[in-house]
Amino acid sequence: MVKVFEVCFLVGVILAVVSFVLGHILDIAGFDGIDFDGDVDFDMLDTGIIPLSPTVYLILITVFGGIGKILTIEKPNMNIVHISLIAFVSGLVVAFIINKFVILPLKKHQYTSARSRQDCIGMTAIVNETIMENGFGEIRYVVESNSYTTPAKSVDGKAVERGSEVIIRRIEDDVFYVESKDKE
């Protein structure tokens, strides 16, 4: 049974590291990914006790393996059934807490941000870094008292100086296309 704990822990840690590294490599390469998330939540009294998410299962097996291994070393006289039960319950609790207070709020924020971006069309923004002729710059805009910065290009390809007011005309591939407010 000790081998099972070791394998669970190592698989969990290795998958987390691989996921982290590949995520950053693909992010640098500009690959936004394919959404295979497909979470299905069987909310028991709206608590989300059994979320069907690969991330939650990864957390569960990692904690199960880690706690099981620690208990077998620290409490060698303890019954393996009790160790397994404690390790499994610990994994469930940690997975539930991380899902409820980290993963779900981040997902809600992600969907809110995506919707908020489309609502930005027509808003006024300030050029944070000069938008170069036929090139990029950066703008700062405010939505619901939150300030955001994002890459921007001029709609007509002309340079726009830092500090200028612009109007957001469209958003394509996470780039905000803006027009100088002076043109209105």
Phi, psi and omega in degrees: 000331178299322179297323179298315178298315180298315180297314179301314181296312181295318178298316179299314181293315181297315179296323178295316180294315180298316179299316179297311183294311180297322178301317180287321179296314180291328177294318178296322180285353178086010179273115184280343175101170177247131185276099176260015190305301175049040179296137173235119181256121171265083185287113176272106183057039178057036178251347179066040185293324183241066177284134179266084182225134180302324180296317180294319178294323177298316177298315181301310183289328179294312180293318178304311181295317181294311180295317179300315179296315179299314181294324179292330178281314185282328182234069185296339181272353181286143179298135183296331177294317178295319178299314180297318180295314179297317180295317180294315179296320177299316178299317178299314182297312181295316179298318178298313182297314180294320178297312185291319188254353178236300187294308182297315177299323178295320178295317179298318179295321180298314181291323178295318181296319181297317179292319182297326180299314180294331177290346182284342182299126182097350180281160175269142177222167178247137178285118183274319175231134184312132176274117183286155178299126184055026181225198184253162172208204180218140176241162175236130178226162184238129175231123178049050178067009176253132180265134181233149171240149183203155176296147181216153174229154176280138180299320183266003177082001181275156178290145176231123185287153177301139179090350180286150174271137180227164176245132179283121183259322178199165179229124178224128178051046179064017175248129179269124178265123188238161177231139181300137182292339179297336184287341184288000000 
